[in-house]
Amino acid sequence: MTACTFTLAWIGECGREDCTVHANLKCSCCGAPATHECEETFGGNLCGAFLCGDCEHQLTADGTNAPALMHCRKSDQTHTPWWKRQETA
């Protein structure tokens, strides 16, 4: 038996033996097999979209994830997260 490695947002790996719940989930962005739930939050809510390892939550121009409830390939992300930006003096 193989334990499910699908990662649940803010919880961790599913871990169920022979899990059929996560076996056929597709990435909401590109359609590839999903490996995890999007763990980005907005307004106290969890995104939870199914994503593959190559896709992520799309950021807005100010580097936040809200209200953009869209996803993109990591290579197509056009904005830097707010917490990675350097302050200018």
C-alpha positions in Angstrom: 0.0 0.0 0.0 1.1 3.5 -0.8 0.4 6.5 1.4 -1.1 9.5 -0.4 1.4 12.4 -0.8 -1.2 15.0 -1.8 -0.6 18.1 0.4 -3.7 19.6 2.1 -3.3 23.4 2.7 -2.2 24.2 6.2 -2.4 20.5 7.2 0.2 18.5 5.4 0.3 15.3 3.5 -3.0 13.3 3.3 -1.2 10.1 4.2 -4.1 7.8 3.7 -3.3 4.4 2.3 -4.5 3.8 -1.3 -6.3 7.2 -1.3 -8.8 7.6 -4.1 -9.9 11.1 -3.1 -6.8 12.8 -4.4 -5.6 10.4 -7.1 -7.3 12.0 -10.1 -7.4 15.7 -9.1 -6.2 18.1 -11.8 -4.4 21.4 -11.5 -7.0 24.3 -11.8 -4.4 26.3 -13.8 -2.9 23.9 -16.3 -4.7 20.6 -16.0 -1.7 18.5 -14.9 -2.1 16.1 -12.0 -2.6 18.2 -8.8 -0.1 17.7 -6.0 -1.4 20.2 -3.4 -4.1 22.7 -2.4 -3.2 26.4 -2.7 -2.6 27.6 0.8 -2.9 31.4 0.1 -5.4 33.3 2.2 -7.5 36.3 1.5 -10.0 38.0 3.8 -9.8 35.2 6.3 -10.5 32.6 3.7 -8.3 29.8 2.3 -7.9 29.6 -1.5 -7.7 25.8 -1.6 -7.5 25.5 -5.4 -5.9 22.3 -6.6 -2.4 23.0 -8.1 0.5 21.1 -9.5 4.1 21.8 -8.6 4.6 24.2 -11.5 1.7 26.5 -10.7 0.9 29.0 -8.0 -1.5 31.7 -6.8 -1.3 34.8 -9.0 -0.2 38.0 -7.3 -1.5 41.5 -7.7 0.6 44.5 -8.6 1.1 45.3 -4.9 2.5 41.8 -4.2 -0.5 40.5 -2.4 -2.8 37.6 -3.3 -6.1 39.3 -2.8 -8.5 39.8 -4.5 -6.8 37.9 -7.4 -8.3 34.4 -7.2 -6.4 33.2 -10.2 -3.4 31.0 -10.7 -0.5 30.9 -13.1 2.6 29.0 -13.9 5.4 29.9 -11.6 7.5 31.0 -14.6 4.7 33.4 -15.7 4.3 35.1 -12.3 4.6 38.8 -13.1 4.7 40.3 -9.6 7.1 39.8 -6.6 5.5 39.0 -3.2 5.3 42.0 -0.9 7.5 40.3 1.7 10.3 39.8 -0.9 10.5 43.4 -1.9 13.3 45.6 -0.6 12.5 48.8 1.0 13.9 51.9 -0.6 15.1 54.6 1.8 
